[in-house]
Amino acid sequence: MYKNSFLANSVRFALISGAAAAAFTAPTVIAAEEESVERISVTGSRIQRAEFESSSNIASFDADDIANSGVTSVDEFLKYIPATSGFQLGATTNNGNDGAKKIDMRGLGFNRTLVLINGRRTIGDVNSDGAVDLNQVPLSMVKRIEVLKDGASTIYGTDAIAGVVNIILQNDFEGVEFGASYGAGTSEWDAKQKTLSVLMGTSSDKGKITVALEYNSQDELKQGERDWAHDALYPILQDDGSFKAEPSGSSNSRTIRLNRAQRDAIVAAGGPDTGNWIVDAGTGVVRPFTPTDVYNYAPVNALITPNDRFQMALNGSYEITDNISAYVDGLYTHRQSQQRLAPDASFGRGAEHQIVWGNSHNPFNSASGNPYGVDFSAGSLADAQASGSDLQGIFINRRFTESGGRIFTQKANTYRMVAGLQGEVFDGIFWDVSYTHAYNEQLDNTKNYHRKDRWQTIVNGASCAADADCAAVGELDPFGDFGSITPEQMAYLSANSLKDFQSGQMRHLIATVSGDTIGGFELPGGEIGWAVGYEHREEKGEFIPDEFSSEGLTTGGASDPQEGRYTVDEMYGEVYLPLHDTLSVEAAVRHTKYDTSAGSSTNYKVAADWRPLDSLKFRGGYSTGFRAPNISELNQDQSTGFPQVGNICEFVDMRTDLTETQRANCNADAYTGELGFAWQAGYTTLAPNDDSLKPEESVTMGLGAVFSVPGFDTFNFSVDYWSIEIDNVIGSTPYQLLFETCVDSVGYSHKACEAFDGGNPFDGGLPADATYTFGNTGELATDGIDFEVDYATDVAWGIVSDLGLRVSGTYNLSREETWVELGLKRDMIGNAYTFEVYPELKVTTSLSIGGDDWNAGWDIRYISETTDALRPAEVTDDNIADAIFYHDLTASYTWSNIKLGVGINNLLDEDAPRYHSGFNANTAPGTYDTIGRKLFANVRVTF
């Protein structure tokens, strides 16, 4: 049931709580009236101190930075910061998305980056990877975003292995501000983005309140609306031995697939040795399948997915007594999103995945009733192209273009409410108790998947006649050209519509006491800062699939119901030791106890700042961390998927990246012809059945320096080396790695071959289906260097009074994955995969000038080139995702109470870099710009 009443009550509760508190604010700020100085907790620490400088590597962005970027959601802004790598999930991801928006720091995956709101947790995607959907934060309510680029498990607990994104909400706004923004691509004035918002705030001697309402809309953009994405491009071998990218697509069009025995029969009759055939649409004669017969799925796929959000946010505080104040913050988001894929097909090679044709009851068996021109029921031999007896049971892959395409829509509701009390006891001792309740639910609706259980019925005369529904629409000719399936037959074949429901809930209690040294005791560098606390958190989730999904009756695979929950209790302590005016040390420890197989864990952190000169500071730290298995991982059940696999046996004699063993096995058992495209492979993932899933454990190290150039108000350089090592990585071995490793073993003797049925990685000469285990697979390690230059000064250049320059970059040195049990290892830096891109270098440069009432900026975003990890240069036209510069221009002007902003993103209209294995639109949309040149404008009117 879709719980609208539950959500309505939740919103009422939020409003009632707000009225009771009389105002809302971020709980990380406490006013110490006696000292007349603000005490804060910086991201990565729970110690509240005045003038506290963290030893951690933190990047901070304010509301103006976000507004000047022209983005309409938090993920769009964060995906371009240098610390991100791998795969960024958002509106640019069509195939493989459910409307969520997630960030990947250090290329370690969504679920290893912890997202906080006002320093506290929010609910993640409970029934998937556990990561937070950034759709739930309205931009109009964002005061600033702090990105901690260190592990922080000792401060915040699980998931903070790669770093922390802390979104700070507005808490001190006064007045009313109306905001609006509009943006679109300049190519056809498409991919429109629209935002309307209202921000309201007021305060009194006792408290303050900030409220925001926001509506955001993103229009759809299809691949067919961009020349570079219009076609599924694949390298076609030319007469001169080179490769040329030509419009191609999927072999799942109208393909007749023959098994080895059928191919041998044709060869014996004097025909060609090919496993793929097609009925020529013009002549009606069966002939070998060619690359020009593929189906171009690209144009109807979405390049930018539509996303509409309505959001409410509250934040404030109220002073109950001189030493006690109450605070509340709340968020509510309703999202509707959609993805669009090409029409469904009878994917795969097994009988359950394809139309299997050929029986005595099929009228198309007669010599005049099928394109082979032979009587299959009689079992007679055909000419050199076919053999009747051996061709009974033909597998046919049919693209159901008549359906119009697969549509995936989501309606999601998320709310989060935090209520707390904070105060001061004694002198400089602060306490804070808060309770967070968060809930999300999502209804997924899928249209135009097709029922595998009806494929065989509708192509079989007797079976169709025996089924009243089939008899009403008539038997289907499996050899018919596109458009030959009637709407009635299409309705019979389709499963419309599939409805899957999922929900999750989080309850989180935090109690913290912090302060300075009791009794006035000080170290040579000042007072000791400390914090101790306790947390209790409960999470639960459920997934209820549609009956067709649970039974695996469609090409979308099988999905089992899922339900799970866990509780965790944690205690932590933190201390700040100013050993000297030039030297300080931070230390923290956290003990965690789960009621699941994650068990207990104790983690710690030690960090130091040393300032030998006023202009020079060194910082460094060492910490341990962990990521407990989330609900989905703990309850992983049997599921199916369709990973892309690069067939290393294609063009086997031309490749230089194969071992001699791989080459020999390919020549003996694989199809080595000129396919020109990647094949899909079906696989099954099995969950651990002995409740032994262990938490991931990590070690993070960092060492850096900050140099302030003497004689300048703001002229700073910083450089930081970082490394992260993770043990007990939770997941499963990639199909590609299993396939390549198995093929690289004599007699298919490697342990990786156990994943394939009978130990053979080939099925009909193509990569075979695989079955393997989900669990703790091995190790993951990455390291790199962050650097930054920050310069700002006052100038007297006529109307120009301000000048600023900021350069931020990350140089990734390595990202090495190890599957211990299989003895496999790979380094991914500098490589591009089907979805993920791991560049060595990402840099952003911002130059700004301004005056009393205006500002202008020029931003440059740089991503270094990467090499296609799945396709060598000699057997493709392009295995390099080229380095790219994006140029953005912005300007703003303030007149009285009105602030206007305009900008151009991707000024030079750069196309996304193409590389062979780019799965979506011949590229990696999560990494590169896909709209092209975009204009945007925004306005804020304040009263």
Steps between C-alpha positions, in 0.01 A plus 500: 500500500625849419512671838378853422316522832820414685687776319222750561519428872876534486475846343247604762736380769779708348286815503376439855854442622608820333229700672587348835866588462406846369798487265758271339880505463803288429600337830871528433508861621472602864526854629712538812374834625748544779790476255320691220645260248344232286598141557473259210558138410685476173430205270701205624487590870241514777706733716340843520763769526566857403767548230535127449712410200469143379800294403287333232486581131165681453355685201216745563249650253239761582161578351647750253741238366208271434279770344781611268540145369149495355417158647163405644599217734784424739634207298543713185729731696701232679563276197754747361713546812840333457453257791227316308580216265351177371127518433276793596129417499252768397269629230762418235477129581220328312569127485574389855324775694179523701486878529748520788798737508817385673862605532814287478809637677845357429337251260414273793127471435189684616466306824846591625427873500298617800251782439395708801252782544598744773756249623247221543405196298210477263336195354666324211377264233419225747407235242793560266854618573410698814630828356314830546286635217599868468159583353377547856683831557350820345772734372323811628551371855872429463723744686825322418640157420808368675684207345729312736750309289614269780352187655283590800363177646620592849286815491191387307510120488442276198525603134745790544791315339556722194393823668204705614267746328343722764215720374441796731150648484406867524441594863523879530310638202264791569233622263347343193691404187340389173729311266470370148738347249477383143750323281511313172738358244562734209492230232121486476418692818434167668577311822328785682545545874263712705503585869266708716571554868395700803730548798355657817657577832452700814651526846439633847697531822415138572523322169499495126335310216581437135256336261545412134267379227640394164383353172753365251441357154742337257376426146597191306764501227525199269820370345351554157508876567880512504701408190779336698254280693243433227651170394637205688848521351712189459833447325458331165802337336588670170663348192833663589505332843405810694184553702237766449221596738175445318137509609423156635314366800378180658491158337168455676303624202342219293786255539477127439765330716628150426685271736822319419327189368276702271797699371690177431204367303497809281875479443462132405239603245744752353376813676687766701610445859308768682269475796291808425244531221220736405203511267573775251221757528513574129522154344356279774800267455701378797865608489795541738469781754728799432596799718256715303213287629543606862236706678603860582367533852663836572258768369208409726712466814504794739818707522363719779225343709198703617485574872239709684529583870285684752683569825450656841764575762497641855788598724516693825550526875334640811664602826307334781719631782829688513687168472264275305372530145289277277558446131326324214576455135281322249495409133231359275537415130255358250673385183373375167761373258520295184743306283446386142662205327469355153230241440536170676639193328523127552846545647745222576577162351315251719156361411345699784634826354414452133221409266562134412340419167453181309241231569248291307208717610640825367353602162825675418666159490368436151722567203284794399455628853855591602792681341718188482267355238510151650254277683639486853235259621619248245862542604624530140835658414510849356755646267841624612340744741292270716431150620141425594557227758776687677328839489197397700515702823643820355574773752373840389589831663225750420507872582143599584510843341122502481481567877659844469767436765540422869393770745607506865333751732541561869300683764709547812435670832770572755480682829746561778435663835760587765400627845744573779603686808836655570646708775790590725581376847775644711738719307571388146343153529237442233248223451290406198229235467320445170262251341469448126211325333521451123284305259490446127278306264506447127251353256662382177281455195643320196324483165566293188702215640393177338378172632740217425234245591291608198771512234481130424122498504449772240739342244351152542175433315363234732603678819357831383173340401473340844546837674186713469690827538754397236237367265326838517807683366628236260827316453814705446743459211841512674674579170285807430655840439476782756144625517343164423394433859150635557410715804285214627788253474726753671253538786491122540880484516545794737500512878345841567557636743742364758479665842780452752483667841782569742527688827759571767513656843773631728487601867813654645572621855818700572616630839823700519683692771791722399703786631833632616721394787320497833650721766690723264781253440684580179782363293767737367292554186170564679200316639434134428189433294306178540177325410338173605174352385261216437294410194220251441375443147235273352440444130251282322382454144282291276467435129179362353541408132223465251388138458643489148833631630513251788428210265757618245249500216646800319834591346558731796619202701374356826465694825415337830319677785732637762459609858764575761603713793787558740593703807835640600632654822811716500716686750767748401751742641711775349771730635686804371844558657676833433843378608665826399422822317632327189387141558163341565379141497151358449397149599170312487366152565162337430367162608213357298276199561254370238240231555592346164797310364688833506552442872720742694765737376734753660658770288732787577657810352815699575579826321739790552562858392849649513566862412878561504444840337209740502468444128551123494297219648539124472205270564459127505295218640444127527163344556318172479147469369228256410187449294244261640298298249175681432152350504500414132839330524400307811184376329639449150304226330525336163478757222582526133667771297643569157855638522683618191795286404771579252556186296878467504478233230361737241765576233722260690779499238527879502522554875825552688348503850443123524717236658587195295264293714212740437572499128507121485175463694331763286601328179385163634163583656393859433339693221787709365331679213439867434215574736578868547306533823495389864279211604277481803543211739242383751614411850365411841627644827454290814498640852701345782281245673690464825454853643875559488522833317771703672532880513751672279802633689714789385816692576535862391822697506563860406791741502491856374627855519339843482706802406377859533702743290623782725386850408162394359166499677398175332751307298515136608641181354418154628602151400384176665594138439229251592457124490209271582522123538191283544483134604201263483352689205132411462383417150548247223769440242435683170390273219766640266776401739361150550469449125847624409665308784327174418591529132860557612526154658601174334204264491291764672655397828504834684267541796323779308366235262283357778266792435405357159275203437723197452804719546489621138495879452350464151148418388456463127831675454393803705556597866288269713267570789664501842396427857706624790486612859436837658709562811836626629711480187836657581680832523483848355772763527533848352726799550564841352591864549263793555625851433349846518593863436281771650566866427283802577583868516358850477585696188431850372435440131218741436175320571691184592577480870532123562718238335505130581655182371446145619655186356403160641619165375540132575771282350401136544801273530337158524175311556574133541237229549596154621280188506691295754333163453544510123848652512398784268609862502450808280595870515228723358653849501523645153236259371142531379238227537138460392374742765799612708788728406813529715710791369844568637435872529196719564543875544260791542612862461289800597594858416271772633485878492245727660395837621256652746190349342620255236714192449628302202675167481675264262522135604700230327440132567760249383485119484805312373478228236428138584551176308222255424574208732292254299617563144856539367578760236572252221142369485300820531486848355531674839605353832588837659262727685678823413603761753251783510472860614163654583474879515222667699423872520281660767397853599274646767369845580325626813265792480326598821327179617536316168790276403523383139731228375576365154744243374620276221613148578720315250563818306679325214222240465731203551354158422547226754812292423419177319669171580412150385361353822298803611165334566268800512513724191851380400645672807473528880221753567566494874844651436460723194263774391226368274279805438765704322502879523243609755367843590346573836364793694384541857347772708458554873272771639527566873258691720 
